[in-house]
Amino acid sequence: MIVFWGGLTMITAAVHNPQGIMAIRFFLGLAESTTFAGTHYILGAWYTEKELGKRSGIFTASGLAGTMFGGFIQAGIHSSLDGARGLSGWRWLFIIDGLITLPIALYGLFLFPDTPATTQAPYLSASERALAISRMPEASPARSRLDLAFAKKIFGTWYWYGFVILWIIAGETESFSTNTLLALYMKSHPTNKYAVTQLNNYPSGVPAVGIVSTLFWATLTDFMGGKRYLVGFFIGITGIITSALILTQFDSTATVFGAYYWAGAVYACQATFFAWCNDVMRYQDGRMRSVVIASMNLGSNAVNAWWSILFYSATFAPRFTRASQGRTLLNHRPRTPPPSKITTTTTMAPILTTTPTVHVAPSPLTKEAFAPFGTAIYSPLPRDLNQPPASVSSLAPHTPAPVLANQNSALKYSPISPLQDNYPGHCPSNQPSSARMTMFSCFPRQLRGQNTKFFDVRILERHPFTTQTFTPVDLSSQPDAGGHPEPFFLVVVAPTLKGQTATAMTPSGPVTVRDPPDLKNLKAFVARGGQAVTYAAGTWHAPMVVLGSRRVDFVVVQFVNGVDDEDCQEVEFGEGVVVEVEGRAAAKL
């Protein structure tokens, strides 16, 4: 099963759509299910109640250590292999993770000990096997048959109900950590923007706290003769306090970070509660004990399958108010941030179920190349022309033709771009529209890769009833303004598949996207500081991507009517659409 597990992990690197991920995760669940419950069952067969907590704790801590170091490994792979052989860093992570899984399978095949009564481990002598058997109480001599009578025996005792319900409740106290809420909080932080390495490294502190807490409580409960129930009080208090801190102190980033780290301490219940089940069922038939242990894991996973969607959906980031309320059982209304602070609204666009693999080399922004998508706007005059011409006839031909204005001190070109308001008579709501001018301060985007730099396009939007003009302001047209390099930005557009539909997923289920973007024919253009663009009404485009090291402020002009789906439509999609910003494909820029 572990070989199967490793193979599926490597295959994940080749997936390009959500359906593929879902199918692989289903079979991964089958492979993983044998490891967790099976290991706890084997530990319960070898160790006494004064030893079992520490051994279960070491097993749990090893998994947490893997999670913790996995973040560091992921950061290293992203920085060193991202873009190598055309593969993203996360794909390399799955390949390497699968490869290092295979030696574990060989270890299990030759060295895993089984139970004391059946072990054939080559490193144990006959006397050591006899000692192992003598240390443990004699269980029921006959192995139960897997029949209706066995099922009645299982469900006719309190063991199954007591421990399955216990672990369902306790397992959800780990949800703040197992659902990686700290990483989601960082990704959608209202003001701070974190680099990929920070997103990988900072959450690693959560399992680190879990390791310390797990080993502490496992050792303490062993020392106290197996009083595992004490951990229940600890995780209850920890869950209430950390949830309350996140709810009430959300404006303090340090407090929220501290609460998420502290919440990692509830991992302690995993080792101690499974050890508790092994302790209590020590004199029961081994098959009965194995079924109860497996049912604990099954019950928790079955509840978490819908619990995570209900309470920990990414659409609830960064506050996760419902999750905190569920953990604390408090009817708390989150505070509205003061208006003087920056706030964000986090929504989730529908995610297309299929994504083609597309690599695009950007072209310089020109009027002719951009014409199918809108209007490229830039001055036709040479940069060194600083005196009005004697006559317009001396200038290069241009449409529209310039005329002298302002007492012959200026040249006027009009109109240079359409401003279309298609709301009247076309939008379903019939809500009136009005012109709006907005400023977007766009900061440089992070590119992946080393020698070659890539930008991953993951979202497109369109404004079906209005044009939208982006005009950079500041000393944008100057190649070097006050020692700052010339700003430039990436304009990403895609044709519309008019009259067609595509299936997309949302938290509430599948939806149909009408007139979706044609991702296979996506285009990218590099615009310099003195250029502006007008997207034609209905043109799919990416949010503005600023390149280089300098912020670019844009004045944006469009029409709006206040109806979200009529003002802006968005779609997200999986990995595979890539713009090669720097490298061989972009060298001509």
C-alpha atoms as one frame of an Amber mdcrd trajectory, in Angstrom:
protein
   0.000   0.000   0.000   2.885   2.371   0.697   4.316   1.712  -2.781   0.853
   2.527  -4.127   0.866   5.661  -1.952   4.223   6.825  -3.297   3.197   6.182
  -6.890  -0.003   8.191  -6.523   1.965  11.031  -4.946   4.269  11.256  -7.960
   1.344  11.038 -10.403  -0.139  14.130  -8.741   2.662  16.156 -10.338   1.099
  15.550 -13.758  -2.433  16.682 -12.892  -3.915  19.768 -14.575  -7.516  19.866
 -13.353  -9.515  19.482 -10.113 -11.093  16.181 -11.205  -7.676  14.561 -11.449
  -6.729  15.793  -7.977 -10.015  14.491  -6.550  -9.561  11.046  -8.100  -5.992
  10.718  -6.844  -6.913  11.967  -3.363  -9.625   9.293  -3.164  -7.139   6.488
  -3.798  -4.529   8.178  -1.598  -7.070   8.008   1.223  -7.303   4.247   0.733
  -3.528   3.920   0.890  -3.074   6.228   3.880  -5.883   4.645   5.918  -3.861
   1.531   6.629  -0.907   3.422   8.086  -2.434   5.552  10.833  -4.894   3.098
  12.404  -2.607   0.119  11.762   0.343   1.712  13.529  -1.706   2.568  16.628
  -3.016  -1.000  16.708   0.531  -2.426  16.564   1.772  -0.041  19.282  -1.083
  -1.174  21.543   0.043  -4.775  21.137   3.614  -4.146  22.344   3.575  -1.558
  25.134   2.084  -1.286  28.617  -0.023   1.625  29.821   3.071   3.240  31.380
   4.924   3.059  28.032   2.263   3.399  25.375   1.677   7.153  25.645   5.294
   7.990  24.848   5.395   5.572  21.898   2.135   6.898  20.486   3.479  10.380
  21.093   6.649   9.651  19.135   4.552   8.313  16.251   2.345  11.430  16.244
   5.334  13.748  16.676   7.087  12.134  13.719   4.104  12.978  11.523   4.107
  16.546  12.806   7.839  16.769  12.192   7.213  15.688   8.622   4.646  18.467
   8.274   7.016  21.005   9.809  10.076  20.080   7.757   7.841  19.663   4.725
   7.279  23.420   4.809  11.030  24.062   4.817  11.591  21.459   2.088   8.815
  22.995   0.032  10.414  26.423   0.375  13.764  24.983  -0.710  12.288  23.167
  -3.695  10.394  26.289  -4.758  13.519  28.433  -4.639  15.830  25.904  -6.323
  13.684  23.849  -8.726  10.749  26.109  -9.603  10.727  26.308 -13.388  13.333
  23.544 -13.850  12.511  21.509 -16.980   9.377  23.599 -17.318   7.809  22.259
 -14.103   6.466  24.341 -11.240   8.016  23.973  -7.807   4.931  22.287  -6.354
   5.104  19.586  -9.049   8.716  18.844  -8.117   7.580  18.588  -4.505   5.182
  15.750  -5.330   7.816  13.957  -7.404  10.432  14.126  -4.642   7.873  13.269
  -1.953   6.853  10.155  -3.883  10.452   9.052  -4.375  11.328   9.275  -0.689
   8.190   7.268   0.158   9.437   4.149  -1.631  12.282   3.347   0.843   9.683
   3.443   3.634   7.828   0.653   1.860  10.987  -1.477   1.854  11.502  -0.746
   5.538   7.970  -1.887   6.335   8.273  -5.039   4.256  11.419  -6.290   5.970
  11.448  -4.670   9.431   7.889  -3.875  10.601   7.367  -6.202  13.592   3.624
  -7.113  13.434   2.306  -8.247  16.867   4.335 -10.096  19.538   2.440 -13.337
  18.882   2.987 -13.286  15.119   6.230 -11.346  14.656   8.924 -12.709  12.369
  11.155  -9.666  12.669  14.761 -10.780  11.974  16.210  -8.490  14.647  14.288
 -10.230  17.501  15.552 -13.441  19.063  13.258 -16.195  20.310  13.775 -15.099
  23.918  12.959 -11.503  23.060   9.728 -12.579  21.354   8.786 -14.603  24.405
   9.515 -11.623  26.643   7.311  -9.389  24.478   4.412 -11.858  24.796   4.844
 -12.180  28.556   4.775  -8.419  29.103   1.268  -8.036  27.727  -1.977  -9.414
  29.243  -3.437 -12.506  27.650  -6.260 -11.412  25.380  -9.196 -13.494  24.279
  -7.639 -16.722  22.938  -9.967 -17.138  19.953  -9.935 -14.695  17.073 -13.452
 -13.482  16.279 -14.920 -14.338  12.910 -15.953 -11.375  10.800 -19.660 -12.137
  10.751 -22.965 -10.749  12.033 -22.223 -11.950  15.555 -18.978 -10.013  15.538
 -20.794  -6.881  14.367 -23.338  -7.260  17.173 -20.465  -7.621  19.622 -18.847
  -4.427  18.370 -21.998  -2.331  18.451 -23.268  -3.947  21.630 -20.504  -2.485
  23.817 -19.698   1.071  24.829 -16.164   0.934  23.398 -17.166   1.751  19.824
 -19.561   4.557  20.715 -17.430   6.067  23.464 -14.121   6.268  21.593 -15.516
   7.070  18.142 -17.555   9.996  19.500 -14.612  11.094  21.645 -12.290  11.259
  18.657 -14.853  12.931  16.404 -15.099  15.790  18.903 -11.399  15.857  19.761
 -10.372  15.602  16.124 -12.269  18.770  15.276 -10.421  20.674  17.993  -7.350
  20.121  15.787  -9.115  21.741  12.842  -7.422  25.120  13.225  -4.135  23.339
  12.572  -5.058  20.472  10.245  -6.889  22.843   7.882  -3.785  25.084   7.666
  -5.738  28.172   8.688  -2.593  30.145   9.467  -1.449  29.811   5.856  -4.887
  30.876   4.589  -4.874  33.802   7.034  -1.494  34.919   5.697  -2.573  34.604
   2.048  -5.622  36.813   2.623  -4.166  39.171   5.232  -5.872  42.596   5.034
  -2.628  44.595   4.841   0.469  42.358   4.807   1.629  40.546   1.686   3.774
  37.490   2.354   6.325  35.921   0.019   6.066  32.265  -0.995   8.925  31.305
   1.333   7.151  33.008   4.241   3.891  31.219   3.403   5.802  27.924   3.516
   7.960  28.602   6.573   5.845  30.575   9.067   3.055  27.966   9.445   5.717
  25.377  10.305   5.660  26.764  13.843   2.209  25.196  14.370   3.363  21.550
  14.135   6.491  22.507  16.110   4.266  23.509  19.036   2.281  20.316  18.456
   5.415  18.196  18.788   6.332  19.726  22.146   2.769  19.467  23.464   2.333
  15.888  22.248   5.547  14.603  23.825   4.884  16.499  27.071   1.364  15.139
  27.609   2.238  11.656  26.380   5.086  11.453  28.888   3.042  12.991  31.703
   0.064  10.657  31.281   2.405   7.645  31.197   4.040   8.847  34.409   0.602
   9.246  36.013  -0.357   5.670  35.199  -2.374   6.293  32.018  -4.654   9.184
  33.074  -5.248  10.184  29.455  -8.490  12.040  30.199  -6.503  14.999  31.588
  -5.618  15.985  28.036  -9.303  16.572  27.310  -9.401  19.441  29.819  -6.254
  20.928  28.322  -7.408  20.901  24.695 -10.846  22.268  25.677  -9.340  25.259
  27.471  -6.787  25.810  24.711  -9.444  25.688  21.990 -11.703  28.200  23.742
  -8.931  30.711  24.516  -7.256  30.589  21.085 -10.580  30.922  19.257 -11.598
  33.847  21.453  -8.281  35.594  20.791  -8.670  35.265  17.033 -12.232  36.578
  17.238 -11.628  39.532  19.533  -8.029  40.546  18.722  -8.098  40.211  14.940
  -6.559  43.658  14.392  -3.355  42.508  16.116  -1.383  40.363  13.683   1.032
  39.288  16.434  -1.834  38.089  18.644  -3.459  36.145  15.820  -0.153  34.507
  14.918   0.389  33.611  18.569  -3.126  32.151  18.848  -2.638  29.956  15.788
   0.707  28.738  17.104  -0.803  28.023  20.529  -3.697  26.177  18.857  -1.125
  23.656  17.601  -0.858  22.383  21.186  -4.163  20.527  20.819  -2.369  17.942
  18.665  -1.565  16.345  22.045  -4.978  14.658  22.105  -4.186  12.455  19.115
  -1.501  10.321  20.718  -3.090  10.194  24.169  -6.643   9.358  23.062  -5.570
   6.512  20.777  -3.321   5.243  23.568  -6.337   5.511  25.898  -8.378   3.281
  23.585  -5.548   0.733  23.463  -5.279   0.831  27.268  -8.987   0.257  27.895
  -9.322  -2.506  25.296  -6.131  -4.284  26.262  -8.003  -7.440  27.347 -10.372
  -7.481  24.382 -10.095  -9.484  21.190  -7.482  -7.944  18.888  -9.857  -7.711
  15.955 -12.377  -5.865  18.082  -9.696  -3.406  19.193  -8.569  -2.872  15.617
 -12.122  -2.141  14.455 -12.661   0.443  17.202  -9.329   2.170  16.426 -10.070
   2.217  12.708 -13.607   3.491  13.380 -12.217   6.367  15.440 -10.184   7.490
  12.450 -13.051   6.825  10.038 -15.584   8.740  12.115 -13.347  11.775  12.481
 -12.557  11.882   8.764 -16.231  11.454   7.826 -17.246  14.411   9.978 -14.277
  16.521   8.914 -15.224  16.020   5.255 -18.231  18.329   5.691 -17.079  20.175
   8.818 -14.159  21.753   6.952 -16.410  22.987   4.156 -18.967  24.359   6.598
 -16.525  26.091   8.948 -13.160  26.406   7.189 -13.937  27.303   3.593 -11.315
  29.579   2.011 -14.110  32.105   1.432 -14.149  32.715   5.210 -10.494  33.809
   5.264  -8.883  35.648   6.908 -11.214  35.838   9.954 -12.806  32.345   9.992
 -15.446  33.735  12.321 -17.776  30.759  11.985 -14.945  28.357  12.808 -13.945
  30.265  15.938 -17.552  30.453  17.080 -17.974  26.739  16.520 -14.938  25.987
  18.665 -15.868  28.280  21.510 -19.669  27.855  21.391 -19.901  31.620  21.845
 -22.400  33.768  20.019 -19.837  36.484  19.268 -20.313  39.120  16.577 -16.957
  40.144  15.034 -16.010  43.775  15.308 -16.063  45.904  12.193 -12.571  47.342
  11.629 -12.305  51.117  12.068 -12.787  52.957   8.773  -9.287  54.419   9.003
  -7.787  50.981   8.392  -7.526  49.112   5.119 -10.150  46.377   4.784 -10.636
  43.686   2.191 -13.556  41.664   0.965 -12.635  38.076   0.222 -14.777  36.257
  -2.322 -14.188  33.106  -4.268 -14.654  33.128  -8.021 -15.934  29.961  -9.699
 -13.074  27.616 -10.586 -13.059  26.122 -14.073 -12.904  22.333 -14.008 -10.430
  22.067 -16.897  -7.286  24.072 -17.584  -5.168  23.703 -20.734  -1.396  23.852
 -20.620  -0.441  27.144 -22.243   2.980  28.846 -22.297   2.896  32.397 -23.637
   5.759  34.722 -24.538   4.669  38.356 -24.120   4.870  40.863 -26.963   5.429
  44.613 -26.798   2.157  46.522 -26.487   1.209  48.036 -29.817  -2.098  49.364
 -31.119  -2.235  46.849 -33.926  -1.511  43.785 -31.777  -3.907  44.814 -29.019
  -6.769  45.844 -31.337  -8.769  42.562 -30.956  -8.991  43.177 -27.198  -9.333
  46.957 -26.949  -7.206  50.030 -27.423  -3.541  50.628 -26.654  -2.893  54.279
 -25.819   0.476  56.027 -26.015   1.950  59.194 -27.421   2.995  59.119 -31.087
   5.516  61.904 -30.444   9.234  61.304 -29.982  10.372  61.717 -26.388  12.829
  64.451 -27.226  10.155  66.696 -28.791   9.752  69.432 -26.164   8.704  72.377
 -28.337   5.383  72.657 -30.195   5.803  71.977 -33.912   5.429  74.774 -36.413
   2.600  72.828 -38.077   0.880  69.498 -37.573   1.710  68.519 -41.142   5.328
  68.098 -40.110   4.357  65.247 -37.763   4.053  61.586 -38.638   0.517  60.622
 -39.744  -1.724  59.566 -36.858  -5.375  58.633 -36.359  -6.978  60.673 -34.951
  -5.081  63.542 -36.488  -3.784  66.118 -33.972  -4.838  69.745 -33.876  -3.094
  72.651 -32.203  -4.751  73.784 -28.972  -4.183  75.984 -25.934  -2.843  78.967
 -27.902  -0.742  76.636 -30.034   1.096  75.326 -26.966  -0.398  71.834 -27.129
  -1.424  69.094 -29.521  -4.863  67.567 -29.055  -5.691  64.027 -30.183  -9.386
  63.177 -29.896 -10.870  60.664 -29.479  -8.061  58.293 -28.521 -10.150  55.564
 -26.922 -13.833  54.621 -26.771 -15.746  54.923 -23.492 -18.699  52.583 -23.846
 -21.700  52.280 -21.544 -23.656  49.229 -22.710 -25.735  48.847 -19.527 -28.907
  50.540 -20.848 -31.060  47.975 -22.609 -28.591  45.125 -22.110 -28.029  44.391
 -18.396 -30.640  42.023 -16.858 -31.265  44.157 -13.748 -31.980  47.381 -15.703
 -30.184  49.250 -12.912 -28.932  52.661 -14.100 -25.206  53.067 -14.579 -22.833
  55.942 -13.945 -19.249  56.774 -14.794 -16.646  56.089 -12.147 -12.975  57.014
 -11.828 -10.911  54.904  -9.431  -7.247  54.639  -8.472  -5.486  51.288  -8.194
  -2.047  51.280  -6.570  -0.513  48.090  -7.937   2.644  46.645  -6.415   5.268
  44.475  -8.158   4.227  40.837  -8.456   6.477  37.968  -7.489   7.655  35.753
 -10.333   8.757  32.157  -9.977  11.805  30.500 -11.441  15.512  31.252 -11.438
  17.157  31.804 -14.830  13.753  31.989 -16.490  10.994  33.963 -14.780   7.379
  32.886 -15.048   4.067  34.415 -14.064   1.239  31.959 -13.409  -2.128  33.246
 -14.590  -4.804  31.874 -12.242  -7.725  34.298 -12.618  -9.383  36.338 -15.336
 -12.168  38.890 -15.142 -14.348  40.818 -17.552 -16.755  43.745 -17.491 -19.571
  42.703 -19.805 -21.269  46.085 -20.211 -18.450  48.646 -20.069 -15.017  49.465
 -21.323 -12.307  49.850 -18.681  -9.307  52.140 -19.122  -6.096  51.810 -17.078
  -3.845  54.880 -17.204  -0.591  54.945 -15.206   0.054  58.209 -13.397   3.128
  59.789 -11.701   6.181  60.419 -13.936   5.276  57.236 -15.754   6.447  58.271
 -19.200   9.971  59.067 -18.079  12.591  56.299 -18.421  14.229  57.316 -15.132
  12.270  59.489 -12.704  14.172  60.567  -9.623  16.469  57.562  -9.734  13.569
  55.115 -10.065  13.536  52.733 -13.027  10.849  53.066 -15.654   7.714  51.198
 -14.545   6.294  48.489 -16.751   3.422  46.061 -16.446   1.996  42.925 -17.986
  -1.345  43.061 -19.815  -2.904  39.583 -20.079  -6.040  39.072 -22.186  -8.018
  36.184 -23.670 -10.686  35.992 -26.391 -14.264  35.190 -25.416 -15.841  31.905
 -26.480 -19.120  33.553 -27.388 -22.175  31.359 -27.208 -20.295  28.589 -25.393
 -20.392  27.441 -21.771 -17.941  25.929 -19.292 -18.407  24.129 -15.989 -16.908
  25.653 -12.864 -16.954  24.741  -9.181 -18.011  26.912  -6.249 -18.336  26.095
  -2.526 -22.051  25.456  -3.111 -21.560  23.176  -6.116 -21.024  23.301  -9.905
 -22.119  26.331 -11.952 -22.212  27.156 -15.643 -20.012  29.974 -16.950 -21.427
  31.533 -20.093 -19.108  33.007 -22.725 -15.975  31.735 -20.913 -12.415  32.804
 -21.762 -10.518  30.999 -24.501  -7.445  30.117 -22.446  -5.749  28.305 -25.325
  -5.454  31.611 -27.192  -4.465  33.787 -24.261  -2.143  36.698 -25.099   0.255
  38.774 -23.026   1.727  42.222 -23.695   4.393  44.222 -21.888   3.419  47.876
 -21.474   5.914  50.584 -20.553   5.312  53.519 -18.277   3.980  55.878 -20.921
   1.308  53.455 -22.165  -2.315  52.958 -21.170  -4.920  50.384 -22.199  -8.667
  50.277 -22.647 -10.229  46.844 -22.401 -13.194  46.512 -24.752 -16.513  45.655
 -23.099 -16.601  41.927 -22.307 -12.868  41.343 -22.765 -11.424  38.737 -20.406
  -8.264  40.045 -18.770  -6.057  39.378 -15.767  -5.726  41.906 -12.939  -2.905
  44.303 -13.771   0.497  42.641 -13.243   3.227  45.125 -12.332   6.752  43.949
 -13.127  10.121  45.166 -11.979  10.712  46.871  -8.656   8.467  49.930  -8.789
   4.836  50.441  -7.804   2.517  51.706 -10.526  -0.556  53.823  -9.737  -3.367
  53.569 -12.271  -6.374  55.814 -12.773  -9.212  53.538 -13.919 -12.268  54.839
 -15.788 -15.362  52.691 -16.380 -19.143  52.583 -15.907 -20.817  50.703 -13.034
 -24.356  50.047 -11.837 -23.649  48.439  -8.451 -24.766  44.902  -9.406 -21.749
  42.672  -8.774 -22.281  40.104 -11.548 -23.047  42.846 -14.076 -20.103  45.060
 -13.117 -17.476  42.309 -12.994 -17.383  38.579 -13.716 -14.448  36.398 -12.633
 -13.229  32.861 -13.188 -10.319  31.039 -11.591  -8.562  27.987 -12.976  -5.817
  25.549 -12.119  -2.146  25.714 -12.899  -0.979  25.463 -16.470  -1.415  28.936
 -17.994   2.025  30.527 -17.797   3.574  33.725 -19.131   7.353  33.548 -19.600
   8.235  37.063 -18.555  12.020  36.795 -18.555  14.111  34.268 -20.416  14.685
  33.031 -23.945  11.048  33.406 -24.982  10.928  37.004 -23.756  14.434  38.049
 -24.803  13.115  40.074 -27.708  11.478  42.476 -25.235
